[in-house]
Amino acid sequence: MPNTRMPHPGGSPLPGTVIVAARRSAITTSGRGLADHSVDALAAPILRAVAEEVSASGRPIGEIVLGNCMGPGGNVARLSGLRAGLDQSVPAVTVDRQCGSGLEAVAQAAMIVRGGDAELVLAGGAESASTAPWRFWPPHGDSEARRYTRAPFAPSGWPDPEMGEAADAVASRFGISRSRQDDWAARSHELASAHRDRGGFDSEIVPIGAVTRDERPRASLDAGRLARFGPAFTTDGTVTAGNSCGISDGAAAMAVTTEAVRAELGLPGLRIVASATSGSDPALPGIGAALSIERLLARTGVAASELDAIEITEAFASQLLAVSDAVGLPEDRICADGGAIALGHPWGASGAVLLVRLSARMFASDDARYGLAACSIGGGQGIAMLVERAA
């Protein structure tokens, strides 16, 4: 059954729980601009910047919650907090909901604040695909040790497709054509390139070394060029390297606090109205966000047409379009400055990147009230969060 994190079934907002000071690193392709930075080295500068922005409140940071998928294990959040120069008394926890990890971290931070355990929590996610360690299954019986590139998303006996193959399955099952996927990918690159080149991302990015801007968006990748790409994952598929995201490095974080603290700081904020998680068919993980979004909107009473800004992880154009069709989302409001196809998809960070982007987009418009962030997740899950402009 889906899980909707609400105070009660009536759909009232989570009282006074807000996101402020949402920041991220630039997003770079694995092996390129941020390749020499471990995952905690990516997260630390972002945590430090957010902590400095909220330090005037005088409140101690009560917890750090970070999402991560492919790091070295242990507690990446704790390493990142110490590396950021935060006091050793600040506890930290790392969470893993795969591609939804960064959004999960913020949802957990909201529960901590709402429960009264802390007035100020830092939350987000980080991923360094470049430095992710190699892992091996140990020898068993007559078999030798063998490398695996990702954790299993489902146990033996259940479907556990590779994400590209699953994206092709979603395209086939929900009738998402190749041309429509390529058009969406071209849109992503066009919008992200234009926004980057006019400095639109600058205020949300914390420099890490000399890396100050997203490196992947390419305005030249129009629909004509994208049409030349061959199927990347199945012989007769429609999913290509061009209409899929890149493997990326990056981090994002924000402060989750009370409305009272936000007002004292005089910062703009996004009130967390509710969040929802759901389980779905492991064979079609790309559609997972649809059920979470539907459940979330039904419980809060907010219609899809009322969403002023929508950010969904563009892991593959096919899955984003299938989710949009299933829920009836206004497509012109989805990733209106480009998404992960252009920017990249640093897995454990991507859910938090969505909230950074929502924050920037909603405060650039005087009319924006509601925003939605959502991710489909390997293994057949979805996560979604509804936010409302607080000031």
Protein Blocks (a to p, Z undefined) as FASTA:
>chain_A
ZZdddfbfnopacehiacehiacdddddehilmmmpcfklmmmmmmmmmmmmmmmnopac
fbdcdddfklnbhjfklmmmmmnopafklccddddehjmlmmmmmmmmmmmmmnopafbd
cddddddfkloccdddddehjbccdddfbdcfbdehiacddfklmmmmmmmmnopafklm
mmmmmmmmmmmmmmmmnopmmmmpccehjbfbdfkbcfklcfklmmmpccfkbmklcbdf
klpccddddddddddddfklmmmnopacdddfbdcdddddfklmmlmmmmmmmmmmmmno
pafklpmbdcddffbfklmmmmmmmnopafklgoklopfklnopcfklmmmmmmmmmmmm
mmmpfkbmbdcdddddehiiadddddddfZZ
